[in-house]
Amino acid sequence: MAGLDGRLMSLLGDKTAKPMAATLDLHTAGDLLRHYPRRYAKRGELTGFRDLQVGEFATVFAEVTKVKGVKLRPKLFKTDVTVADDDGNTMTMAIFNRPWVEKDLRAGRRAFFAGKVEVFNRKVQLANPEYQLVDDELGVVSDEFAGALIPIYPATSKVSSIAIQRSVRQVLDLVDFGPDPLPMEIRAVRGLMDLETALRAVHRPEGWPDVTRAKDRLKWDEAFVLQVTLAQRRHAARALPGVPRVATAGGVLAAFESTLPFTLTAGQTAIGQVLFDELAQAHPMHRLLQGEVGSGKTLVALRAMLAVVDAGGQAALLAPTEVLAQQHHRSIRELLGPLAQAGELGGADVATRVALLTGSQGAAARRSALSETTSGEAGIVIGTHALLSEGVEFADLGLVVIDEQHRFGVEQRDALRAKGDKPPHVLVMTATPIPRTVAMTVYGDLEVSTLTELPVGRSPVKTALVPVGEKPHWLERAWTRVREHVAEGRQAFVVCPRIGENVADDEEPAVEDDGRRPAVAVFELHPMLVEGPLQGLRVEMLHGRMTPDAKDDVMRRFTAGAVDVLVATTVIEVGVDVPNATVMVVMDADRFGVSQLHQLRGRVGRGAHAALCLLVTEMETGSPARERLEAVAATTDGFELSRIDLEQRREGDVLGATQSGTRSSLKLLRLSQDEDLIREARDVAVGLVESDPDLSGHPALAQAVRDLVDEERADFLEKA
């Protein structure tokens, strides 16, 4: 018998297995048996038609009330089948070129019908559906549907729920489940089914108790194997040799702190001490620093970098965009002042240098930065992916700081870590607040610190919707508010979802897939504002297609107050710090995600002046997109918004293909609902790995871990 790794091609044949692989990414027996039912139909209860969504591939259980066949053309035969649900609602389906269905689908027969939900003559129907009879002419139920609950599976146009159900039954009869990966003592303490019983029960339940107990066990598998994987990574990291980095007294750090014009928040001070303690250890630090937009994460990271510099090492700060790298370089040099001018006229007696490395630098600037990095003159090196390239060598890399971790993959992170003779300490920063369950699951190989306070003097941001679909004149009022802020000496951002003009076809469709007009573009809006409601103001553009020098020039002038309004794409989403910017207008705000809107909003309110964020939308009241915007307007609590975002996006986006290029391993576990289970699995996993780090005493569990992290799936463990 084949094991769970048995290929479906061998078990089911090419005709059945190929479409499963192509459309559902199911290749092995284990893949298929972990393709769980999305719901269950109770035998005897017909499916209600009212909840069908146009465009989805649905499976309904219904009773035939009428059948009529007609030959439309010599080679086209149509059979109209009318079916009813338990509430007496009827639906007619057209089945083409299968004249024999008249014999099967006689009035009174019951069957499952699977197909795409469409509208024809203003009525909902299933298009040319596949069907499977449940009972024979005498009313005897077939073995296939003998259970009280009948599973309905996520399906596609090529692979119906009926086909999946048939294939699952076949595989359950053929497969050898092998040893259970979950240790017996863990199952016993928690009263969990063994794996084989759980998989049979979830696919062929006798009743709801079977489904509940099966899912309890299968959820544990998902949480536990993932947490064991992360516990092994933490254990291995602690075993790596590292170089302690202890700040010396009277160094750059002390000089910097003595010149700060403000007092650190309690959180900045406490987390700073945690970082200093971990940097002093003989194994590499691996810590995630998260916090609200504007909570001062960069200052915390800078203090850690200066501690490493004082200890004789170097620190590298990796930023996802050139705009952000240049912003970090400029702001850190300004913060340090003479302390960043070692060897220069006017430099402090105790000082270092801050180098910038980006892909678009001129040859002379790049040579200078490389020389300072290689020689160790530059204690802090800031850059984009250019830091990862061959030829970039550090004298003694002691700390790697990665800003906006979700934009970097595991290969990039490892490439920078490999620049040191011994593994450097690693500090990961994100301004996207993460719910605790996501942090435990995705960042489980990192220790987590959270900044919750905003520095003294920061102004809260008021957020309001501009529903132009219902109140088009409100947009005029939005531009008036921009003029009012500028008249008071303040500045404004206007954010657009796309760039426009001379864009590749896939970036600028004539009509969106959902039939809506294309999103507002920078190139279209900028001249409209210059010639219209913002006439007379200094309005400029910023977008990703500009040259790095042009982008830097615009940002410098905006920061200096020489530009009143910046019409930009999300290139300003992270890191841009202009305290004088107090108003932001986000066009087509419904095109952005919750976390992205929160990030964008964080670009205003960074000074002492009252700030305003206006979310422009055409979405109607009650629509999911409108509700999402209303949630953003209702709170500035990033952790609350991240919870809402998680509930809307679910795990497919957080842990699945969007983040890693592979499908998610989480099918039943819900990060928004299963926090207690995840925490318990984490605690048990830590205990087991401490006593058996390489899982030599648990070979089946070791194989499950290998299965999880193969085929590049380690990527999603390092992304949020």
PLY file of the C-alpha trace (Angstrom):
ply
format ascii 1.0
element vertex 720
property float x
property float y
property float z
element edge 719
property int vertex1
property int vertex2
end_header
0.00 0.00 0.00
1.09 3.58 -0.66
1.86 5.94 2.19
0.59 9.48 2.63
3.39 10.56 0.30
2.02 8.30 -2.45
1.44 10.15 -5.74
-2.17 10.67 -6.81
-1.11 9.86 -10.37
-0.47 6.28 -9.24
-3.45 6.03 -6.92
-6.14 7.68 -9.06
-4.76 7.73 -12.60
-3.76 10.64 -14.82
-7.27 11.64 -15.87
-8.32 12.34 -12.29
-4.99 13.39 -10.78
-3.81 15.90 -13.41
-6.63 18.43 -12.94
-6.26 18.11 -9.14
-2.59 18.99 -9.42
-3.18 21.82 -11.90
-6.12 23.56 -10.22
-5.93 22.58 -6.53
-2.19 21.91 -6.10
-2.92 18.41 -4.80
-0.19 15.90 -5.67
-0.03 13.23 -2.95
-2.44 11.19 -0.86
-1.60 13.43 2.10
-2.38 16.56 0.08
-5.80 15.17 -0.86
-6.68 13.93 2.64
-5.79 17.35 4.04
-8.05 19.05 1.51
-10.81 19.20 4.09
-14.54 19.66 3.47
-15.64 23.31 3.50
-19.02 22.27 4.89
-21.30 19.24 5.28
-24.73 18.53 3.83
-27.04 16.64 6.13
-28.67 13.75 4.32
-32.37 14.50 3.95
-31.92 18.27 4.18
-31.84 19.89 0.76
-29.52 22.86 0.16
-31.09 26.32 0.30
-30.63 28.26 -2.95
-30.81 31.76 -1.48
-27.17 31.80 -0.31
-25.62 30.93 -3.66
-23.10 33.51 -4.85
-22.91 34.29 -8.56
-19.53 33.30 -9.97
-18.67 30.63 -7.38
-18.40 26.90 -8.05
-21.10 25.48 -5.85
-22.45 22.07 -4.93
-26.12 21.75 -3.99
-28.20 18.84 -2.77
-31.64 19.10 -4.37
-34.72 17.16 -5.48
-35.68 16.92 -9.15
-39.19 18.25 -9.89
-39.22 18.38 -13.70
-37.09 17.28 -16.67
-37.49 18.21 -20.32
-35.11 17.52 -23.22
-35.08 19.27 -26.59
-32.89 18.99 -29.70
-31.82 22.54 -30.62
-29.61 21.68 -33.61
-28.32 18.50 -35.19
-25.38 18.36 -32.75
-26.84 20.26 -29.80
-29.21 18.63 -27.30
-30.36 20.46 -24.18
-32.00 19.02 -21.07
-33.69 21.47 -18.70
-33.72 20.07 -15.18
-35.79 21.87 -12.54
-34.85 21.17 -8.92
-36.17 22.35 -5.55
-34.71 23.00 -2.10
-36.33 22.41 1.30
-38.01 25.84 1.23
-39.74 25.19 -2.08
-37.42 27.46 -4.08
-36.79 26.14 -7.57
-33.89 26.46 -9.96
-33.59 25.31 -13.57
-30.31 23.97 -14.92
-29.43 23.37 -18.56
-27.42 20.22 -19.27
-26.03 19.98 -22.80
-25.42 16.94 -25.02
-26.17 14.39 -22.32
-29.61 13.12 -23.38
-29.42 10.15 -21.03
-29.86 12.39 -17.99
-33.62 12.23 -18.58
-33.51 8.61 -17.44
-31.44 9.40 -14.32
-33.04 12.64 -13.22
-36.71 11.78 -13.04
-39.03 13.73 -10.77
-38.59 12.75 -7.13
-34.95 11.67 -7.45
-32.39 13.40 -5.24
-28.86 14.28 -6.34
-25.84 16.47 -5.79
-25.33 19.03 -8.56
-22.00 20.84 -8.98
-21.27 23.75 -11.30
-20.66 27.47 -11.63
-23.43 29.76 -10.35
-24.64 32.02 -13.16
-27.60 34.25 -13.95
-29.75 33.45 -17.00
-32.96 35.34 -17.78
-32.56 37.06 -14.40
-32.63 33.74 -12.57
-29.82 31.94 -10.75
-28.76 28.60 -12.22
-25.86 26.15 -12.26
-24.15 26.10 -15.65
-24.09 22.64 -17.28
-23.60 20.93 -13.90
-22.08 17.59 -13.02
-24.42 15.48 -10.90
-24.34 12.42 -8.66
-27.50 10.55 -7.69
-27.93 9.82 -4.01
-30.70 7.19 -4.17
-31.98 4.69 -6.68
-35.50 4.35 -8.08
-36.59 2.52 -4.94
-35.22 5.23 -2.67
-32.30 3.13 -1.45
-29.33 5.38 -0.54
-26.04 4.40 -2.18
-23.03 3.46 -0.05
-21.29 6.64 -1.15
-23.85 8.77 0.72
-24.68 6.39 3.55
-23.37 8.69 6.31
-25.52 11.21 8.13
-23.25 14.03 6.93
-22.04 14.37 3.36
-18.83 16.39 2.82
-18.79 19.31 0.38
-15.27 20.26 -0.73
-13.62 23.43 -2.06
-13.77 22.84 -5.81
-12.93 24.35 -9.19
-14.41 24.29 -12.67
-12.15 21.34 -13.50
-12.53 19.37 -10.26
-15.95 19.24 -8.63
-16.74 18.45 -5.01
-18.33 15.22 -6.22
-15.09 14.15 -7.93
-13.08 15.02 -4.81
-15.45 13.04 -2.61
-15.14 10.02 -4.87
-11.34 10.30 -4.94
-11.09 10.67 -1.16
-13.10 7.48 -0.66
-10.78 5.66 -3.04
-7.60 6.94 -1.39
-8.85 6.14 2.12
-9.16 2.51 1.00
-5.67 2.41 -0.56
-3.37 4.37 1.72
-1.17 3.17 4.58
-1.19 5.96 7.17
2.06 4.85 8.82
3.12 5.89 12.34
1.35 8.83 13.94
3.56 11.97 14.02
1.94 13.23 17.22
3.54 11.43 20.20
1.20 9.12 22.06
1.74 10.90 25.40
0.59 14.20 23.90
-2.50 12.55 22.38
-3.33 10.85 25.65
-3.07 13.96 27.83
-5.32 15.94 25.45
-7.72 13.16 24.50
-6.93 13.42 20.81
-7.74 10.87 18.10
-4.93 9.13 16.26
-4.24 10.56 12.79
-5.87 7.80 10.75
-9.09 7.92 12.76
-9.17 11.72 12.50
-8.71 11.77 8.72
-11.38 9.10 8.21
-13.76 10.92 10.54
-13.34 14.35 8.91
-14.07 12.89 5.44
-16.69 10.27 6.37
-18.31 11.38 9.63
-21.25 9.59 11.17
-22.32 12.78 12.92
-21.22 16.18 14.17
-19.26 14.77 17.17
-16.99 12.98 14.67
-16.34 16.24 12.83
-15.58 18.14 16.05
-13.15 15.55 17.44
-11.44 15.10 14.07
-10.90 18.83 13.64
-9.58 19.13 17.21
-6.86 16.60 16.36
-6.05 18.02 12.91
-5.82 21.57 14.25
-3.32 20.31 16.81
-1.24 18.82 14.00
-1.09 22.18 12.22
-0.20 24.16 15.34
2.18 21.63 16.87
4.30 20.72 13.84
4.74 24.41 13.04
5.69 25.25 16.63
8.15 22.34 16.78
9.78 23.69 13.62
10.09 27.15 15.14
11.29 25.76 18.49
14.07 23.91 16.65
15.08 27.14 14.92
15.24 29.01 18.24
17.21 26.15 19.83
19.68 26.09 16.93
20.07 29.89 17.04
20.95 29.77 20.73
23.64 27.19 19.99
25.36 29.34 17.35
28.60 31.01 18.38
28.35 34.76 18.45
30.44 37.73 19.42
29.37 39.64 22.54
28.99 43.34 21.77
29.25 45.36 25.00
29.17 49.12 24.65
32.19 50.84 26.16
31.77 53.76 28.51
32.34 57.21 27.05
31.64 56.10 23.49
29.43 57.35 20.68
26.28 55.98 22.35
26.83 57.96 25.54
27.67 61.11 23.58
24.54 60.68 21.46
22.26 60.19 24.46
23.67 63.29 26.14
22.62 65.42 23.14
19.07 64.11 22.72
16.62 67.06 22.91
13.85 64.83 24.31
13.32 62.11 26.86
12.98 58.48 25.77
9.63 56.86 26.48
9.50 54.16 29.14
9.07 51.55 26.41
12.08 52.80 24.43
14.22 52.69 27.56
13.06 49.22 28.64
13.42 47.62 25.20
16.77 49.34 24.73
18.05 47.62 27.87
16.78 44.26 26.62
18.72 44.78 23.38
21.90 45.81 25.22
21.65 42.67 27.41
21.16 40.37 24.42
23.93 42.02 22.40
26.27 41.25 25.30
25.56 37.51 25.10
27.85 34.98 23.38
25.13 33.81 20.96
23.31 35.88 18.34
20.28 37.92 19.29
17.18 37.24 17.16
14.51 39.78 18.10
11.46 41.34 16.48
10.74 44.97 17.36
7.20 45.95 16.47
5.19 49.00 17.32
2.77 51.63 16.22
3.62 53.93 13.36
5.71 56.75 14.85
6.47 54.95 18.11
10.23 55.50 17.77
11.50 52.09 16.62
14.30 53.64 14.54
15.67 55.46 17.60
15.68 52.19 19.57
17.51 50.48 16.71
20.01 53.34 16.41
20.97 53.05 20.09
21.59 49.32 19.58
23.70 50.05 16.48
25.79 52.60 18.37
26.37 50.08 21.18
27.80 47.67 18.59
29.95 50.45 17.11
31.31 51.25 20.57
32.15 47.55 20.96
34.30 47.71 17.83
31.81 46.25 15.37
29.64 47.47 12.52
25.87 47.60 12.05
23.97 47.23 8.77
20.47 48.64 8.27
18.60 47.02 5.37
15.65 49.02 3.97
13.19 47.80 1.30
13.25 50.92 -0.93
15.76 53.56 -1.97
13.46 56.31 -0.67
13.44 54.69 2.77
17.20 53.95 2.70
17.95 57.57 1.80
15.52 58.79 4.46
17.21 56.62 7.11
20.65 57.79 5.99
19.64 61.45 6.09
17.78 61.26 9.42
20.46 59.22 11.20
23.22 61.58 10.05
21.13 64.53 11.23
20.44 62.89 14.59
24.13 62.10 15.12
25.47 65.38 13.75
29.24 65.61 14.45
29.10 62.06 15.86
28.65 60.81 12.28
31.62 62.75 10.92
34.65 60.78 12.06
37.76 62.08 10.35
35.97 65.12 8.94
36.48 68.77 9.75
34.07 69.54 12.57
33.64 65.90 13.56
33.43 64.95 17.23
36.42 63.44 19.03
34.43 60.22 19.51
32.58 59.55 16.28
31.84 57.09 13.49
30.74 57.34 9.86
27.38 56.47 8.27
27.60 55.04 4.73
24.82 54.63 2.16
24.80 51.82 -0.45
22.04 51.64 -3.09
21.87 50.07 -6.50
21.62 53.34 -8.42
24.56 55.17 -6.86
27.16 56.73 -9.09
30.50 54.94 -9.37
32.41 57.42 -7.19
29.84 57.41 -4.38
29.68 53.61 -4.46
33.47 53.23 -4.33
33.63 55.56 -1.36
30.85 53.72 0.51
32.40 50.31 -0.24
35.78 51.50 0.98
34.35 52.82 4.25
32.41 49.57 4.74
35.35 47.26 4.03
37.81 49.23 6.15
35.41 49.56 9.08
35.46 53.37 8.95
31.68 53.29 8.55
30.27 51.95 11.80
26.76 52.12 10.33
26.01 51.05 6.76
22.53 51.72 5.38
21.29 50.30 2.11
18.80 48.43 0.01
19.29 45.03 -1.60
22.63 46.43 -2.79
24.03 45.46 0.62
23.51 41.82 -0.35
25.54 41.93 -3.56
28.96 40.39 -4.05
31.76 42.83 -3.41
30.14 44.29 -0.30
32.43 43.25 2.55
32.31 44.32 6.17
35.32 44.63 8.46
33.36 43.21 11.42
29.59 42.96 11.01
28.08 42.74 14.48
24.39 43.68 14.03
21.91 43.41 11.18
18.79 45.59 11.44
16.07 44.74 8.92
13.37 47.37 8.47
9.93 46.26 7.28
10.69 42.55 7.55
7.64 41.47 5.55
9.27 42.84 2.39
12.32 40.56 2.60
12.62 36.83 2.07
14.71 34.27 3.91
17.41 34.20 1.22
17.95 37.96 1.53
18.07 37.83 5.31
20.55 34.95 5.26
22.70 36.65 2.61
23.22 39.66 4.86
23.86 37.53 7.93
26.52 35.66 5.97
28.53 38.89 5.57
29.94 38.41 9.08
32.71 36.00 10.12
30.41 34.79 12.88
26.62 35.08 12.80
25.75 38.69 13.67
22.98 39.73 16.01
19.69 40.34 14.18
17.00 42.92 14.94
13.89 42.83 12.77
11.57 45.86 12.75
8.01 46.18 11.54
5.58 49.07 11.80
2.67 46.78 10.96
1.31 45.72 14.35
0.90 41.96 14.57
-1.76 40.14 16.59
-0.21 37.93 19.25
-1.30 34.74 17.45
0.42 35.82 14.24
3.56 36.73 16.16
3.58 33.33 17.85
3.02 31.54 14.56
4.93 33.51 11.95
7.67 35.08 14.04
7.95 32.16 16.41
11.69 31.89 15.88
12.18 35.47 17.13
11.72 36.95 20.56
9.19 39.80 20.36
9.33 43.30 21.83
6.51 45.80 21.37
6.48 49.59 21.60
3.00 50.79 22.51
3.60 54.44 23.48
3.93 57.40 21.15
6.68 59.91 21.93
5.64 63.05 23.79
4.49 65.80 21.43
3.01 63.55 18.76
-0.44 64.64 17.65
-3.33 62.19 17.19
-4.62 61.84 13.63
-8.32 62.36 12.95
-9.57 60.13 10.11
-12.73 60.74 8.09
-14.40 59.17 5.06
-15.15 61.18 1.92
-17.95 59.10 0.32
-17.99 60.69 -3.13
-20.50 58.14 -4.42
-23.15 59.55 -2.09
-21.79 63.08 -1.51
-19.65 64.11 -4.52
-19.32 67.70 -3.27
-17.38 66.42 -0.24
-14.32 65.99 -2.46
-14.30 69.75 -3.08
-14.36 70.22 0.69
-11.39 67.84 1.01
-9.30 70.03 -1.30
-10.42 73.08 0.67
-9.11 71.44 3.84
-5.76 70.87 2.10
-5.59 74.56 1.19
-6.47 75.53 4.78
-3.62 73.43 6.20
-1.15 74.85 3.66
-2.34 78.38 4.49
-1.41 77.67 8.12
2.12 76.77 7.00
1.58 73.03 6.96
2.06 70.46 4.15
-0.02 67.65 2.60
0.19 64.22 1.00
-2.21 63.04 -1.71
-1.91 59.28 -2.26
-2.98 57.45 -5.45
-3.16 53.66 -6.01
-1.23 53.74 -9.30
1.21 55.81 -11.34
-0.46 56.00 -14.78
0.87 57.28 -18.14
3.09 54.96 -20.17
2.50 52.05 -17.83
2.65 48.42 -18.87
-0.73 47.05 -19.92
-1.04 44.86 -16.86
-0.62 47.92 -14.64
-3.21 50.09 -16.32
-6.25 48.08 -17.48
-8.96 49.90 -19.41
-11.50 48.37 -17.04
-10.84 46.47 -13.83
-11.83 42.80 -13.51
-14.81 43.80 -11.37
-16.05 46.27 -14.00
-14.92 49.36 -12.07
-13.01 52.22 -13.61
-9.20 52.15 -13.24
-7.88 53.50 -9.96
-6.85 57.15 -9.74
-3.29 57.67 -11.04
-0.60 60.19 -10.04
-0.04 61.37 -13.61
-3.77 62.05 -14.09
-4.48 63.68 -10.74
-1.42 65.94 -10.52
-2.30 68.26 -13.45
-5.98 68.29 -12.38
-4.99 69.58 -8.95
-2.41 72.07 -10.29
-4.93 73.56 -12.73
-7.94 73.21 -10.45
-8.57 73.07 -6.68
-4.90 73.42 -5.63
-3.96 76.06 -8.19
-1.25 78.36 -6.90
0.19 75.83 -4.44
3.54 74.11 -4.93
2.36 70.62 -5.98
4.83 67.93 -7.05
4.82 64.19 -7.84
6.66 61.24 -6.27
6.44 57.69 -7.60
8.49 54.56 -8.10
9.30 55.15 -11.75
11.32 58.30 -11.03
15.10 58.05 -10.89
16.55 57.70 -7.38
18.15 61.15 -7.61
14.84 62.71 -8.68
12.98 60.98 -5.83
15.59 62.08 -3.32
15.45 65.66 -4.63
11.67 65.83 -4.25
11.80 64.34 -0.75
14.55 66.72 0.34
12.58 69.75 -0.85
9.35 68.45 0.67
11.12 67.84 3.98
12.61 71.35 3.80
9.15 72.88 3.24
9.77 73.92 -0.38
6.85 71.75 -1.60
3.31 72.23 -0.28
1.57 69.11 -1.59
3.11 65.79 -2.63
1.01 63.65 -4.98
2.48 60.19 -4.51
2.00 56.46 -4.69
2.65 54.18 -1.71
6.36 54.88 -2.12
5.79 57.10 0.94
4.15 54.27 2.91
7.00 53.62 5.34
9.82 55.59 6.87
9.00 59.04 5.50
9.20 61.47 8.42
8.05 65.05 7.75
6.68 66.52 11.03
5.20 69.51 9.20
2.89 67.30 7.08
-0.53 67.42 8.73
-3.09 66.34 6.12
-3.35 63.34 3.82
-5.96 62.58 1.15
-6.05 58.93 0.04
-7.77 58.55 -3.32
-9.72 55.32 -3.96
-8.90 54.31 -0.40
-10.88 51.09 -0.79
-8.13 49.81 -3.11
-5.74 49.59 -0.14
-5.63 47.08 2.70
-6.27 47.93 6.34
-2.63 47.70 7.40
-1.50 49.70 4.38
-3.94 52.50 5.17
-2.71 52.54 8.76
0.87 52.81 7.51
-0.01 55.62 5.11
-1.89 57.51 7.80
1.25 57.33 9.94
2.98 59.77 7.59
0.99 62.65 9.12
0.67 63.65 12.75
4.40 63.21 13.36
4.74 66.68 14.89
2.86 68.77 17.43
0.15 69.99 15.04
-3.32 68.45 14.72
-3.48 66.08 11.75
-6.19 64.86 9.38
-6.47 61.83 7.07
-9.28 61.79 4.46
-10.22 58.46 2.86
-11.92 59.04 -0.51
-14.16 56.22 -1.75
-17.04 55.47 -4.10
-18.02 52.34 -2.17
-21.58 52.20 -0.88
-22.62 51.93 2.75
-22.79 48.29 3.84
-20.24 46.98 1.33
-17.25 45.06 2.80
-14.82 47.66 1.42
-16.78 50.50 3.02
-16.88 48.65 6.35
-13.12 48.19 6.15
-12.63 51.94 5.69
-15.03 52.72 8.51
-12.95 50.46 10.78
-9.79 52.39 9.87
-11.56 55.70 10.53
-12.90 54.48 13.88
-9.56 53.71 15.55
-5.87 54.58 15.44
-5.04 51.40 17.39
-2.88 49.45 14.95
-3.27 46.21 16.91
-7.05 46.41 16.70
-6.79 47.12 12.96
-4.40 44.20 12.48
-6.98 41.93 14.13
-9.66 43.19 11.73
-7.25 42.74 8.82
-6.50 39.17 9.90
-10.19 38.30 10.17
-10.84 39.66 6.67
-7.76 38.28 4.92
-7.54 35.06 6.94
-4.53 32.80 6.82
-4.36 32.37 3.06
-2.81 35.80 2.71
-0.94 35.88 5.99
0.79 32.51 5.64
0.01 31.30 2.17
1.01 31.83 -1.42
0.88 35.60 -1.25
3.73 35.61 1.25
5.85 32.63 0.32
5.10 31.35 -3.13
3.72 28.15 -1.62
0.35 27.20 -0.25
-0.33 27.62 3.42
0.07 24.68 5.77
-2.81 26.02 7.86
-6.14 24.63 6.69
-8.23 24.42 9.86
-6.28 26.53 12.36
-7.59 30.09 12.61
-5.10 32.56 14.01
-7.93 34.87 15.08
-9.75 32.15 17.02
-7.26 29.55 18.23
-4.85 31.57 20.36
-5.13 29.25 23.38
-4.42 26.19 21.24
-1.42 27.88 19.56
0.00 28.93 22.92
-0.42 25.42 24.35
1.16 23.84 21.27
4.07 26.27 21.53
4.68 25.39 25.20
4.55 21.65 24.51
6.81 22.02 21.45
9.41 23.98 23.42
9.51 21.29 26.11
9.84 18.47 23.62
12.61 20.19 21.62
14.56 21.01 24.78
14.64 17.30 25.65
15.04 16.00 22.07
16.41 18.78 19.82
16.86 16.71 16.66
13.69 14.63 17.30
15.69 11.41 17.13
13.24 9.84 19.56
10.26 10.97 17.47
11.00 9.93 13.86
7.44 10.36 12.58
7.30 13.90 13.97
10.73 14.62 12.45
9.38 13.58 9.06
6.33 15.83 9.49
8.68 18.76 10.21
10.72 17.96 7.10
7.53 17.84 5.05
6.53 21.26 6.37
9.74 23.06 5.51
10.62 21.41 2.21
9.93 22.93 -1.20
10.94 26.40 0.02
8.21 26.50 2.68
10.73 27.85 5.16
10.02 31.17 3.43
6.65 31.68 5.04
8.09 31.07 8.49
10.13 34.23 7.97
7.43 36.50 6.55
4.36 38.15 7.96
0 1
1 2
2 3
3 4
4 5
5 6
6 7
7 8
8 9
9 10
10 11
11 12
12 13
13 14
14 15
15 16
16 17
17 18
18 19
19 20
20 21
21 22
22 23
23 24
24 25
25 26
26 27
27 28
28 29
29 30
30 31
31 32
32 33
33 34
34 35
35 36
36 37
37 38
38 39
39 40
40 41
41 42
42 43
43 44
44 45
45 46
46 47
47 48
48 49
49 50
50 51
51 52
52 53
53 54
54 55
55 56
56 57
57 58
58 59
59 60
60 61
61 62
62 63
63 64
64 65
65 66
66 67
67 68
68 69
69 70
70 71
71 72
72 73
73 74
74 75
75 76
76 77
77 78
78 79
79 80
80 81
81 82
82 83
83 84
84 85
85 86
86 87
87 88
88 89
89 90
90 91
91 92
92 93
93 94
94 95
95 96
96 97
97 98
98 99
99 100
100 101
101 102
102 103
103 104
104 105
105 106
106 107
107 108
108 109
109 110
110 111
111 112
112 113
113 114
114 115
115 116
116 117
117 118
118 119
119 120
120 121
121 122
122 123
123 124
124 125
125 126
126 127
127 128
128 129
129 130
130 131
131 132
132 133
133 134
134 135
135 136
136 137
137 138
138 139
139 140
140 141
141 142
142 143
143 144
144 145
145 146
146 147
147 148
148 149
149 150
150 151
151 152
152 153
153 154
154 155
155 156
156 157
157 158
158 159
159 160
160 161
161 162
162 163
163 164
164 165
165 166
166 167
167 168
168 169
169 170
170 171
171 172
172 173
173 174
174 175
175 176
176 177
177 178
178 179
179 180
180 181
181 182
182 183
183 184
184 185
185 186
186 187
187 188
188 189
189 190
190 191
191 192
192 193
193 194
194 195
195 196
196 197
197 198
198 199
199 200
200 201
201 202
202 203
203 204
204 205
205 206
206 207
207 208
208 209
209 210
210 211
211 212
212 213
213 214
214 215
215 216
216 217
217 218
218 219
219 220
220 221
221 222
222 223
223 224
224 225
225 226
226 227
227 228
228 229
229 230
230 231
231 232
232 233
233 234
234 235
235 236
236 237
237 238
238 239
239 240
240 241
241 242
242 243
243 244
244 245
245 246
246 247
247 248
248 249
249 250
250 251
251 252
252 253
253 254
254 255
255 256
256 257
257 258
258 259
259 260
260 261
261 262
262 263
263 264
264 265
265 266
266 267
267 268
268 269
269 270
270 271
271 272
272 273
273 274
274 275
275 276
276 277
277 278
278 279
279 280
280 281
281 282
282 283
283 284
284 285
285 286
286 287
287 288
288 289
289 290
290 291
291 292
292 293
293 294
294 295
295 296
296 297
297 298
298 299
299 300
300 301
301 302
302 303
303 304
304 305
305 306
306 307
307 308
308 309
309 310
310 311
311 312
312 313
313 314
314 315
315 316
316 317
317 318
318 319
319 320
320 321
321 322
322 323
323 324
324 325
325 326
326 327
327 328
328 329
329 330
330 331
331 332
332 333
333 334
334 335
335 336
336 337
337 338
338 339
339 340
340 341
341 342
342 343
343 344
344 345
345 346
346 347
347 348
348 349
349 350
350 351
351 352
352 353
353 354
354 355
355 356
356 357
357 358
358 359
359 360
360 361
361 362
362 363
363 364
364 365
365 366
366 367
367 368
368 369
369 370
370 371
371 372
372 373
373 374
374 375
375 376
376 377
377 378
378 379
379 380
380 381
381 382
382 383
383 384
384 385
385 386
386 387
387 388
388 389
389 390
390 391
391 392
392 393
393 394
394 395
395 396
396 397
397 398
398 399
399 400
400 401
401 402
402 403
403 404
404 405
405 406
406 407
407 408
408 409
409 410
410 411
411 412
412 413
413 414
414 415
415 416
416 417
417 418
418 419
419 420
420 421
421 422
422 423
423 424
424 425
425 426
426 427
427 428
428 429
429 430
430 431
431 432
432 433
433 434
434 435
435 436
436 437
437 438
438 439
439 440
440 441
441 442
442 443
443 444
444 445
445 446
446 447
447 448
448 449
449 450
450 451
451 452
452 453
453 454
454 455
455 456
456 457
457 458
458 459
459 460
460 461
461 462
462 463
463 464
464 465
465 466
466 467
467 468
468 469
469 470
470 471
471 472
472 473
473 474
474 475
475 476
476 477
477 478
478 479
479 480
480 481
481 482
482 483
483 484
484 485
485 486
486 487
487 488
488 489
489 490
490 491
491 492
492 493
493 494
494 495
495 496
496 497
497 498
498 499
499 500
500 501
501 502
502 503
503 504
504 505
505 506
506 507
507 508
508 509
509 510
510 511
511 512
512 513
513 514
514 515
515 516
516 517
517 518
518 519
519 520
520 521
521 522
522 523
523 524
524 525
525 526
526 527
527 528
528 529
529 530
530 531
531 532
532 533
533 534
534 535
535 536
536 537
537 538
538 539
539 540
540 541
541 542
542 543
543 544
544 545
545 546
546 547
547 548
548 549
549 550
550 551
551 552
552 553
553 554
554 555
555 556
556 557
557 558
558 559
559 560
560 561
561 562
562 563
563 564
564 565
565 566
566 567
567 568
568 569
569 570
570 571
571 572
572 573
573 574
574 575
575 576
576 577
577 578
578 579
579 580
580 581
581 582
582 583
583 584
584 585
585 586
586 587
587 588
588 589
589 590
590 591
591 592
592 593
593 594
594 595
595 596
596 597
597 598
598 599
599 600
600 601
601 602
602 603
603 604
604 605
605 606
606 607
607 608
608 609
609 610
610 611
611 612
612 613
613 614
614 615
615 616
616 617
617 618
618 619
619 620
620 621
621 622
622 623
623 624
624 625
625 626
626 627
627 628
628 629
629 630
630 631
631 632
632 633
633 634
634 635
635 636
636 637
637 638
638 639
639 640
640 641
641 642
642 643
643 644
644 645
645 646
646 647
647 648
648 649
649 650
650 651
651 652
652 653
653 654
654 655
655 656
656 657
657 658
658 659
659 660
660 661
661 662
662 663
663 664
664 665
665 666
666 667
667 668
668 669
669 670
670 671
671 672
672 673
673 674
674 675
675 676
676 677
677 678
678 679
679 680
680 681
681 682
682 683
683 684
684 685
685 686
686 687
687 688
688 689
689 690
690 691
691 692
692 693
693 694
694 695
695 696
696 697
697 698
698 699
699 700
700 701
701 702
702 703
703 704
704 705
705 706
706 707
707 708
708 709
709 710
710 711
711 712
712 713
713 714
714 715
715 716
716 717
717 718
718 719
